[in-house]
Amino acid sequence: MPNLEARVIGCPLIYSRIAVFRETCQNSAMYFDLNDKVTLIDSINPLMNDEGFKTQLIKVGKLRANMFLWDNCSKQIIDDYNIFK
């Protein structure tokens, strides 16, 4: 939930490059390798130095967050269960 809340309020996100983050965030976050500090620096720099990139990442993050709103998620779950009727 914290990453969803952060995206909703407009925070750009940087995550370790693990499957769960890649699956939930897709292209709405920057990723780094836990074993390589250079990749973390490479993720932070564009957010600090490129306002256009940062703004675009925030925009994509908000769009991605909308996919996980309670109304959307509950509807999807109901739809998924209804296919078994």
ZADREN-444659 format. One record per residue: residue in three letters; x, y, z of N, C-alpha, C, O in turn. Coordinates in steps of 0.05 Angstrom, whole numbers, padded with zeros to 5 digits, always signed. Layout:
N
alaXYZXYZXYZXYZ/...
// end
This chain:
85
met+00016-00024+00000+00000+00000+00000+00017+00026+00000+00009+00045-00013/pro+00040+00027+00013+00055+00052+00013+00063+00061-00015+00062+00085-00020/asn+00070+00042-00033+00077+00051-00059+00053+00062-00074+00056+00081-00090/leu+00030+00051-00070+00005+00061-00083-00001+00089-00072-00007+00107-00087/glu+00001+00092-00046-00005+00118-00034+00015+00139-00044+00007+00162-00049/ala+00040+00132-00046+00060+00150-00056+00055+00159-00084+00058+00183-00091/arg+00046+00140-00101+00040+00148-00129+00015+00166-00130+00015+00184-00146/val-00004+00160-00114-00029+00177-00114-00023+00206-00107-00035+00224-00118/ile-00004+00210-00088+00002+00238-00080+00024+00251-00097+00031+00273-00092/gly+00034+00236-00116+00053+00248-00135+00082+00245-00128+00098+00263-00135/cys+00090+00224-00114+00118+00219-00109+00130+00202-00130+00119+00181-00137/pro+00153+00209-00141+00166+00191-00160+00179+00168-00144+00189+00173-00122/leu+00178+00144-00154+00187+00121-00139+00212+00108-00151+00216+00108-00175/ile+00229+00099-00133+00253+00084-00140+00252+00058-00124+00250+00058-00100/tyr+00253+00035-00138+00251+00009-00126+00274-00009-00134+00287-00005-00154/ser+00278-00029-00116+00297-00049-00124+00285-00065-00147+00260-00068-00148/arg+00301-00076-00163+00292-00090-00187+00284-00119-00181+00297-00138-00189/ile+00262-00122-00165+00252-00148-00159+00225-00152-00173+00212-00132-00179/ala+00217-00177-00176+00194-00183-00192+00168-00169-00182+00153-00159-00198/val+00164-00169-00157+00138-00158-00146+00136-00128-00152+00114-00119-00159/phe+00158-00114-00150+00157-00085-00157+00154-00081-00187+00139-00063-00195/arg+00168-00097-00202+00165-00094-00231+00137-00100-00240+00126-00087-00259/glu+00124-00120-00228+00097-00127-00235+00077-00106-00228+00060-00099-00244/thr+00079-00095-00204+00059-00075-00195+00064-00047-00205+00045-00032-00210/cys+00089-00040-00209+00095-00012-00217+00099-00009-00247+00094+00012-00258/gln+00109-00030-00260+00115-00030-00288+00132-00005-00295+00154-00002-00284/asn+00123+00012-00313+00139+00035-00322+00134+00060-00305+00141+00082-00314/ser+00122+00057-00282+00115+00080-00266+00136+00085-00244+00131+00101-00225/ala+00159+00072-00245+00180+00076-00225+00207+00072-00238+00210+00061-00260/met+00227+00080-00224+00255+00075-00231+00264+00051-00215+00255+00046-00193/tyr+00283+00035-00226+00292+00011-00213+00322+00010-00211+00336+00021-00228/phe+00331-00003-00190+00360-00006-00186+00366-00035-00177+00349-00049-00166/asp+00390-00043-00181+00400-00069-00173+00410-00067-00144+00427-00050-00138/leu+00400-00084-00126+00408-00083-00098+00438-00087-00094+00449-00079-00074/asn+00451-00100-00113+00479-00106-00111+00497-00087-00126+00521-00092-00129/asp+00485-00065-00136+00501-00046-00152+00493-00018-00145+00472-00008-00155/lys+00509-00004-00129+00501+00023-00120+00501+00043-00144+00487+00063-00142/val+00515+00037-00165+00515+00055-00188+00487+00056-00201+00479+00077-00210/thr+00472+00033-00201+00445+00034-00212+00426+00050-00195+00407+00062-00205/leu+00432+00051-00169+00416+00069-00151+00421+00098-00158+00403+00114-00159/ile+00446+00104-00161+00454+00132-00168+00441+00139-00195+00431+00161-00199/asp+00443+00120-00214+00431+00125-00241+00401+00128-00240+00389+00141-00258/ser+00388+00118-00219+00359+00122-00216+00352+00149-00203+00332+00161-00210/ile+00369+00157-00185+00364+00182-00170+00370+00206-00187+00355+00226-00187/asn+00392+00205-00203+00401+00229-00218+00379+00240-00236+00375+00265-00236/pro+00365+00225-00253+00345+00237-00270+00322+00250-00255+00311+00270-00264/leu+00316+00239-00232+00295+00251-00216+00303+00278-00204+00287+00295-00199/met+00329+00281-00199+00339+00306-00187+00346+00327-00208+00345+00351-00202/asn+00353+00318-00232+00364+00336-00252+00347+00340-00277+00353+00358-00293/asp+00325+00325-00280+00309+00328-00304+00280+00330-00296+00266+00311-00292/glu+00271+00355-00293+00244+00360-00284+00222+00349-00302+00202+00339-00293/gly+00228+00349-00328+00209+00337-00347+00206+00308-00343+00183+00297-00344/phe+00228+00294-00340+00228+00265-00335+00213+00259-00309+00196+00241-00308/lys+00219+00274-00288+00206+00270-00262+00176+00274-00264+00160+00259-00253/thr+00168+00295-00278+00139+00301-00282+00125+00279-00297+00103+00271-00289/gln+00138+00268-00317+00127+00246-00333+00125+00221-00316+00105+00207-00318/leu+00145+00215-00300+00144+00191-00282+00121+00194-00262+00108+00174-00256/ile+00117+00218-00251+00095+00222-00232+00069+00218-00246+00050+00206-00235/lys+00066+00229-00271+00041+00226-00286+00035+00196-00291+00012+00187-00287/val+00055+00181-00300+00051+00153-00305+00045+00138-00279+00029+00120-00279/gly+00058+00146-00257+00052+00134-00231+00023+00138-00222+00011+00119-00212/lys+00013+00162-00226-00015+00167-00219-00034+00150-00236-00054+00140-00226/leu-00028+00148-00262-00045+00131-00279-00044+00102-00271-00065+00089-00270/arg-00020+00093-00264-00017+00065-00255-00032+00061-00229-00044+00040-00225/ala-00031+00080-00211-00044+00078-00185-00074+00075-00188-00087+00061-00172/asn-00085+00088-00209-00114+00086-00213-00123+00058-00219-00147+00051-00215/met-00105+00041-00228-00112+00013-00234-00117-00002-00209-00130-00023-00209/phe-00108+00008-00186-00110-00006-00161-00129+00006-00141-00128+00000-00117/leu-00146+00024-00151-00166+00036-00133-00185+00013-00124-00190-00006-00138/trp-00196+00016-00100-00213-00005-00089-00236-00012-00107-00243-00035-00110/asp-00249+00008-00118-00272+00003-00136-00264-00014-00160-00277-00033-00167/asn-00241-00007-00172-00231-00022-00195-00224-00051-00187-00230-00070-00201/cys-00209-00054-00165-00200-00080-00156-00224-00098-00149-00224-00121-00156/ser-00243-00087-00134-00266-00103-00126-00282-00112-00150-00292-00134-00152/lys-00285-00094-00170-00300-00101-00194-00286-00123-00209-00298-00142-00219/gln-00259-00121-00211-00244-00142-00225-00246-00169-00211-00248-00189-00224/ile-00246-00169-00184-00248-00194-00170-00276-00206-00175-00278-00230-00179/ile-00297-00190-00173-00324-00199-00179-00326-00210-00207-00337-00232-00211/asp-00315-00196-00226-00315-00205-00254-00301-00232-00257-00310-00250-00271/asp-00278-00235-00243-00263-00260-00244-00279-00283-00232-00278-00305-00244/tyr-00292-00278-00210-00308-00300-00199-00333-00306-00216-00341-00330-00217/asn-00344-00287-00229-00367-00292-00246-00362-00309-00270-00380-00321-00281/ile-00337-00311-00279-00331-00328-00302-00334-00357-00295-00336-00374-00313/phe-00336-00364-00269-00339-00392-00261-00368-00400-00257-00374-00423-00250/lys-00386-00381-00261-00415-00387-00258-00425-00403-00281-00449-00410-00282/
// end
